[in-house]
Amino acid sequence: MLAASLLTMGAGQGWISGPAAYANEIPSAASSNGIASEGIASEGSTGFAGAPEASVVAATILFLVKQFVSSRRLGLVSGVDGFFRLTSTTRGPDVAYVSLDRLPGGVFPTQSYPALAPNLVVEVLSPGNTKAEMTRKRLEYFHHGIQLVWIVDCEHRSVVVYTSPADFTVLGEQDIIDGGQALQGFTVSVTDFLPISTSESSNRADGDVTALTIAWFERIVICLNFVRSSFPITQSEIRGYE
């Protein structure tokens, strides 16, 4: 499943859908092997599946990270259907980045649930997430060697950046977020992760709205051009990165 996720995004398609589209479905192969997996109603979650804003935000973050990683040939980026096996559990973060040096033997993973830890994971909060659930995920991530965790809060338009289970920084939408040691050189404004707010829309004059519409149209064109130029990553390409 991870391979399919990575290949889809390599084709410029994975960033179109986010967590609401899959609602963290339980992978049957992991369940049949006795591996605990993320599920719709796991860990006290209410299982709320309708989270379109979270889906859009996750897709945006995936696109921005993918664009940065691909242009520098740094590694692989997966979406919500890219599951990783962490000892006795599997996790499918909304976005994950894995550097080439973390791929066993530098080879593209062929297992549905590879036993490897990404450098960076991103979780976008949905109404069904609970505090206990997110705390448990965070502890598992760092226990298994993940370097950086971003928890994105759409409602409060902020990102909590964790560099360890207990060390964190809260960034507002006007702040700059970076990849730290996990994704060096990556920087972007938090506001680029988020859709325009209702208050921002209501305060804009007609001319500003027109300018904004043009700006978004230009961004869509750029994204489409990126899609056309993106193709699935191949084994030979991975070996060529080394």
ABEGO torsion letter per residue (X at the ends): XAAAAAAAAAAGAAAABBAAAAGGBBBAAAAAAGBBBBBAABGGBAGBABBAAAAAAAAAAAAAAAAAAAAAGAEBBBBAABBBBBEABBBBBABBBBBAAABBGGBBBABABBBBBBABBBBBBBAABBAAAAAAAAAAAAAAGBABBBBBBAAAGBBBBBABAABBBBBBAABBBBAEAABBGBBBBAAAABBBBAAAAAABBAAAAAAAAAAAAAAAAAAAAAAAABBBBBAAAAAAAX
